[in-house]
């Protein structure tokens, strides 16, 4: 049976780590490719070859370049890539798919609904992506349509309510770390009072809609992996595992990804 | 193969044998379909030397040839060539077919026809291209011409009706043209007579600021040579300079010859060190804007692609819209099928400058 190729585009590096863990824990038992030589040649054109890149003036510039992660087994090869923000998703998916020699068998997009309702995020993204006429997306967030390629947009946390990846991480954290999470919550709650009592710009990010949830996850991550980025604790600790796959919102996202991987 | 939404500068990338140079050859034919020179340049342009034998052997290979094996190559089926286009140049379609014949030229009365080797030596090849041309005479009104071009040892002939066909200025810069003795002299002569020598010198100064002038010197009755005036070495033959300077001379001098037409560059980066790509290509882009030239260039070099994108920003202040004028076509040969993908400057910039991806 020929390998199925699935392309997943998410917003940022933490989403890449989270979706990657779901792929590892999912029914297909996919494993992350650790070196370029292990990645299926189908994806070669998504692997950067130039660093540092030049800017528009022709000067080389040290700046982060998104590198996809690849998860594979004998029957599937999945690329997970970060767009660098919601407003870059439609160009990122078009640029990546156009770079490939042919379209993958499945295309999934996972974005946050932190600044608008999921249906609004979905509608705008669907419009922006379908103007390239490369593939069709269904009528509702979270749905996967036949294709080929099979395609869908999943709006976190659950296609219905506003939120972000941190909502899912809090679901997972509550199961995986029942002692640590309340402690971190207490800490964030304590800061909330101080932040609301001052006009200092120090708490600008904290006071954003998803700020406290991000701080909570960050506080837990700082205990689990001191001094390291959140994606490291997502990847290396117990956030995703058999027990934490049970909460409905985690199960729903996992099912979305599995339906893209499925031949049905 | 179809190239859509062409730009002022069109870069062609793809693996070996993906058809990049064939596109340049097709454009050459489309620009001057009724001229024997265009067919000669297209069929034998990949050779460093040209002769009637090379021409005879290569002309037929411009046409699609059947895979069917045959011992007698002269009866091997050869297909039609069809090239279509749209734009300000009025030519709309070129249809061509090929036939090759071996003939005994007159007079041959003294030949011993039983001696096969003698006949072989006496036979002459005549290659013929049958043409059907369509062009737009005025808005909505198509004109046509049918005729043939024949190429033999005695020269070439053209049917009178083909003279009416439109022609576009076109220049082909092959990867090794700067190493030939004739082409640079021809190019610089055109620069002198066309009064654009100062621009050629300016380009050369972007590579070596000590170059102050360029001249053609007669060294013997049939041996014109290019000399560069150099601050440190005085008058110095071009032949002693490196390939980069030689290439730059040809590039700069041939652009004006393609005024209001097309410049075809095979292997844009050939002989140019990465450090001079940006100045050379900036000058190239400025010159093609000034002279109204459309460029088609093949390349294997990411540095050349990046440099061209960088030149767009340099020129944006001088010529608004320059940036949108760089288009890249990626050619792929996948499972026997040729595919073309178009990348505009914006998308190309994202792929190269933000993601570091290899678009060749």
Contacts between the chains, C-beta under 8 A, distances in Angstrom:
chain1	res1	chain2	res2	distance
A	45	B	357	6.4
A	45	B	358	6.7
A	45	B	359	7.9
A	46	B	357	7.0
A	47	B	357	7.8
A	48	B	355	6.0
A	48	B	356	3.6
A	48	B	357	5.9
A	49	B	302	7.8
A	49	B	356	6.4
A	49	B	357	7.0
A	49	B	358	4.4
A	50	B	302	6.5
A	50	B	352	7.2
A	50	B	356	4.0
A	50	B	357	7.8
A	50	B	358	7.3
A	51	B	356	5.6
A	53	B	352	6.7
A	53	B	353	5.2
A	53	B	354	7.1
A	53	B	355	7.8
A	53	B	356	4.7
A	54	B	306	5.5
A	54	B	310	6.9
A	54	B	352	7.7
A	54	B	353	6.3
A	55	B	353	5.9
A	56	B	309	7.3
A	56	B	310	6.7
A	56	B	313	4.8
A	56	B	349	6.7
A	56	B	353	6.4
A	57	B	310	6.6
A	57	B	313	6.2
A	58	B	278	5.5
A	58	B	306	7.1
A	58	B	307	6.9
A	58	B	310	3.7
A	65	B	354	7.3
A	65	B	355	6.1
A	65	B	356	4.9
A	66	B	355	6.5
A	91	B	347	7.7
A	91	B	350	6.4
A	94	B	347	7.7
A	95	B	347	6.1
A	95	B	350	5.7
A	95	B	351	5.7
A	95	B	355	7.2
A	98	B	341	6.2
A	98	B	343	7.3
A	98	B	347	7.5
A	99	B	351	6.7
A	99	B	357	6.0
A	99	B	359	7.0
A	101	B	332	6.1
A	101	B	334	5.8
A	102	B	334	7.2
